[in-house]
Amino acid sequence: MRHLGYAIAAFAAGAGAAVAAEDPAALREEAIAIFEPIPETPDPAPDAARVELGKMLYFEPRLSEGHNISCNTCHNLGTGGADLARVSLGHRWQEGGRNSPTVLNSVYNLAQFWDGRAADLQAQAGGPMVNPVEMGSTPEHVVEQLKGIPGYEAYFAAAFPGDDPLTFENATSAIAAFEDTLITPDAPFDLFLKGDDTAMNAEQMAGLRTFIDSGCVACHNGINVGGDSYQPFGVMAAPDAAVLPPDDKGRFAVTRTEGDEYVFKVPTLRNIVLTPPYFHSGSVWDLNDAVAIMGTAQLGEELDDAQVGQIVAFLGALTGRMPQVIYPTLPPSTADTPRPQP
């Protein structure tokens, strides 16, 4: 299956050609068979007490060994749910191996991480905490740390009634509940799918037409415009080694299946203009360049400037309404709270 891997590719159109007028109703009829708008609110709605606790833990740097890294450090809600870096810096200034994907709308992905090694958001939430390159802690120390901050006890008891509510599993469950709420409805594309003929401009509609007719929708489809399949990167031609590092074989590291070499989870394209750099390698900063690379790597097409511009215009229509999150006031440490470790 041809796949745009991370960004986009397009079908041939004359260089510098005028944007063809699209019939919005006909284009919408095609699009709604392929895509789905983001809902206004999470469905189903997660438990409010767990969301509140999860929000606190999402911004809690004391979950890291050095007390200086939170979930929000690498998945910054002020910058599209990513950190705008090639790779993230973790414990003791170590560099991560891949670009941090956005947390926004991640609830709609079939799995988490570029290689899909976490089945869901709860599994993903625990991964960075115990990764020695990221937050550098352990499940046992996370629990010790939280129990050493007395103010958390009441929040865990409210979110998880019962005996011994403060556990590592409950902490990751709460973070996942908060992340369930990090959705971005009402993008121009969503409004268009719902019937608003004026939500996207002519160039964006032309870009959508290109996106459909080129076959990009074989992999970038559904509610998240991606995120629901695994595909190889370099179907038609392997990109430069800076874009596709030869030592990172993607999903192969998880499955050890030969056919999974250089296979990655297809990323969501929602809010893509907010989250450079691009690709799992974080090697491309210009979305126009990313589009051109995907044309050659995935479709074998040399896209001209007009084609690239139309596709990028359509991608701009995938920027939705950002979640409004009030930064939490976290419980204070005490003299008995475990100290940070350098």
Secondary structure, DSSP 4 states (H G I P E B T S, - for coil): ----TTS-------TTPPPPP--HHHHHHHHTTTB-PPPSS-SSPPPHHHHHHHHHHHT-GGGSTTS---HHHHSBTTTTTB-SSSS-B-GGGPBPSSPPPP-TTGGGSSSBSTT--BSSHHHHHHHHHH-TTTT---HHHHHHHHHTSTTHHHHHHHHS-SSS---HHHHHHHHHHHHHT------HHHHHHTT-TTSS-HHHHHHHHHHHHTTGGGTS-BTTTS-S-EEES-SSS---TTTS-TT--BTHHHH--GGGTTEEEPPP-TTGGGS-SBTTTT-B--HHHHHHHHIIIII-----HHHHHHHHHHHHTT--PPP--PPPPPPPP-TTSPPP--
